[in-house]
Amino acid sequence: MFLAASPAAAGGLPEPLGPEDFEPVDPAMARIGQLLFYDKILSGNRNISCGTCHHHDLGSADALSLGIGEGGSGIGHARLAATVPEAPAIGTASRAATEVTADMPGAIRKRVPRNAPGLWNLGARQVRVMFHDGRLSRSQIYGNGFDSPAEEWLPSGLDTLLAAQALFPLIAQFEMAGNLAENEITGAVHDRPDAAWPLLAERVASIPEYRTLFAAARPETARLGGLGIVDIAQALAAFIDSEWRSFDSPFDAFLAGDCAALGPLEMRGLGIFYGRGGCDSCHSGPLFSDQEFHALGLPQFGPGRTRRFDPMPRDTGRMAETDRLEDAYRFRTPMLRNVALTAPYGHNGAYPTLRGILRHHADPRGARERWTQALARLPHAPWLAAGDFAIMDDARERQRHGMALDIAPVQLSASEIDALEAFLGSLTEKDAATRPIGRPASVPSGLSVD
């Protein structure tokens, strides 16, 4: 039994993850980041924050397959696809409770095309790519330390991958920036990606409390010309990094030598995960991810990640970044700690339960054929309904998509699925719901906090 708790002897178990795998974080910057994370001042129309789609009450995600970004109201299953007065709290709304129509103020024009992932362990040193398609990575290709959608226009001075990542939702039209002609931020974005960030920094710098907090945490800010977007990004990264670190699950205790940390069903699941199931061929290492890109053949739906020359409502994944045909429909392997808290699953949230995504891995083609639209958690938006599943009716696209598959079927019984699900549950941190800082009751801008 002791040998199973020793990674070296277990032949496949990862090395433990711990505080030494993360950069030190300045607590003062993390507290500023907490406020900015929930402050809607960073959105074009001042109606959404980072925390709207990565909420503490929802395991740092949003519980939706494809989220509602700019223009919506409420959070989680109660999020509505239009701005309504006093949006109901989590769990209190149903589709029948509020009749959402296209002519409501702020009615969304498009769903966010990909699932909002959890934020657990994104600050770990081993993380080398960000986003489902890996469009952000460390590189000197543009002379600023990163290969990113902003290319040479990404501001210099960002010291972590997570800080660079924090800048992009702010300028994404359907996430936080807003639609053309609605505000100065989205107009600037359409001129050049770096044109909007100084405007957002000016908003934050105009609030005395933020100026005071940054001056105390980073005295050099005043000497270097005042509060800028890099300071904001560093604060957001400090908060995300320190707030959602996770390496204290029953499985971590087992790795540390506590043979009683996992029960019999969880142990059986561990054996399948690192054995016949072959799950660790992709979900490997301390982060449970090889950080590579694989095609799982998940059902296609939603608006897709379209480009001007390819307006089809499809998502070609990694290929959209590399322009290599062999990368079509491949997406980054997600990390798995606290995975039980971040349903639904897949790059588009195709499966609302762990059991569903496990069954898909075991029989990808069969599961895709059995998949039904009712499994997609999509906030009610009747004016978008005609396009939500339109891609599924394109026979040629179905054929192209069906040819890209990197996982082989594995015969798993219902009890083996039970065991795998139990093992994945053992990756949930004991105190996952109690975070170091938490959600603020208010923010310096005075705007509402979701």
Secondary structure, 3 states (H helix, E strand, C coil): CCHHHCHHHHCCCCCCCCHHHECCCCHHHHHHHHHHHCCHHHCCCCCCCHHHHCEHHHCCECCCCCCCCCCCECCHHHCECCCCCCCCCCCCCCCCCCCCCCCCCCCCCCCCCCCCCCCCCCCECCCCEECCCCCEEECCCCCCCEECCCHHHCCCCCCCHHHHHHCCHHHCHHHHHCCCCCCHHHHHHHHCHHHCHHHHHHHHHCCHHHHHHHHHHCCHHHHCCCCCHHHHHHHHHHHHHHHCCCCCCHHHHHHCCCCCCCCHHHHHHHHHHCCCCCHHHCCCCCCCCCCCEECCCCCCCCCCCCECCECCCCCCECHHHHCCHHHCCEEECCCCCCHHHCCCECCCCCECCHHHHHHHHHCHHHHHHHCCHHHCCCCCCHHHHHHHCHHHHCHHHHHHHHHCCCCCCCCCCHHHHHHHHHHHHCCCCCCCCCCCCCCCCCCCCCCCCC
